[in-house]
Amino acid sequence: MAFFGTKDKLQIIGFQGYGTDSHFYARGRALEDEQIDLEQKGVLNLIWNTYKRFETDEVKNTKVTITLPDDQKIQGQTDNAGYFKMKADLRDLRELTNSEGWLSYEVSFNDNSLKREILHQNRFPGEMLIPFSRAKFGVISDIDDTILHTGVVSSLKWKVIFNTVFKTVAKRTPLAGAAEFYQMLHQGKSGDEANPIFYVSHSPWNMYRYLELFLKQNSFPKGPILLRSFPFFGRKRVEGEKPQKQKEILNILKTYPNLSFILIGDSGEHDADIYKEIAELYPDQIAAIYLRSVSHKKKMERVRGLFEGYKTTPVLLVESSEQAIEHAKENNFI
């Protein structure tokens, strides 16, 4: 959003994604660059940056091109909200990855009708994870109140609003010991398994760079961050339609059918119900469920009742990271 007749430059945000040796899959969004400084301090600056993060000016229905390190190109187009999803069946993609399984690529605008100057000479970075065969399992983790103090169980979600608007990334607090636990899971029992970590949240894509920086600054393992688009105003969920978080988890399981997964969430919202249903659908792929305990008596009683007598997969209501680490050691995850 620019003023006095000036025009913002354009950008493409490539979301960290995941794929396989033979299937390329990338997501991202084309937007005007609002020059948001995630480390800027001061109440007015924080409010203004939050406004810019959610009042986006999308580059709609425009052609984009992905270029791989071996110069292969994939063509696509953004939708009415500026998002793009690009898929391609290719070969030997793993040969293009680094030591952790990340494939780096470039995405660019490919529309001659765009008149404005484009940032970075029209070359924007993107990455896709291809887990190594040496990985013993994967981890799918929620973010809010699972690794990041958010306050989703607070009255009217006021803590969520306060933390999002009035706190910089540097001021956000990770749950004690969470980063260390996730690094141990990523390294696995042998120390070099490079087990993939997927971060799945109900937060909107507008929070992507904020959450990406939070994970990096607090030394969490790098992994795809999977969020959701804002629902269309007035749209009602179709009967039987699953939450976006659940759809993302199911897609990960289907992408890697030979890999088992640990599901990590919290007891405050719907993680318990979603994870239980997924474990019952894919009992051979879910190695364990960890649910962080929350300071809400009724919610904890409900979750305990939900898993009373449950035998499909190991479930741990986590009081501390030390408790989770001990459980993971007992089950030879780390």
Sequence and secondary structure as in RCSB ss.txt:
>XXXX:A:sequence
MAFFGTKDKLQIIGFQGYGTDSHFYARGRALEDEQIDLEQKGVLNLIWNTYKRFETDEVKNTKVTITLPDDQKIQ
GQTDNAGYFKMKADLRDLRELTNSEGWLSYEVSFNDNSLKREILHQNRFPGEMLIPFSRAKFGVISDIDDTILHT
GVVSSLKWKVIFNTVFKTVAKRTPLAGAAEFYQMLHQGKSGDEANPIFYVSHSPWNMYRYLELFLKQNSFPKGPI
LLRSFPFFGRKRVEGEKPQKQKEILNILKTYPNLSFILIGDSGEHDADIYKEIAELYPDQIAAIYLRSVSHKKKM
ERVRGLFEGYKTTPVLLVESSEQAIEHAKENNFI
>XXXX:A:secstr
   TT    EEEEEE EE  SSEEEEEEEEEE     TT  SHHHHHHHHHHHHS  B TT EEEEE TTS EEE
EE  TTSEEEEEEE S GGGGB TTSEEEEEEEE  TT  S BGGGG EEEEEE   TT  EEEEE  BTTTB  
 TTSGGGHHHHHHHHH  GGG  B TTHHHHHHHHHHTTTS     EEEEEEEEGGGHHHHHHHHHHTT     E
EEE    TT    TT   HHHHHHHHHHHH TT EEEEEEESSSSHHHHHHHHHHHSTTTEEEEEEE  S HHHH
HHHHHHTTT  SS EEEES HHHHHHHHHHTT  
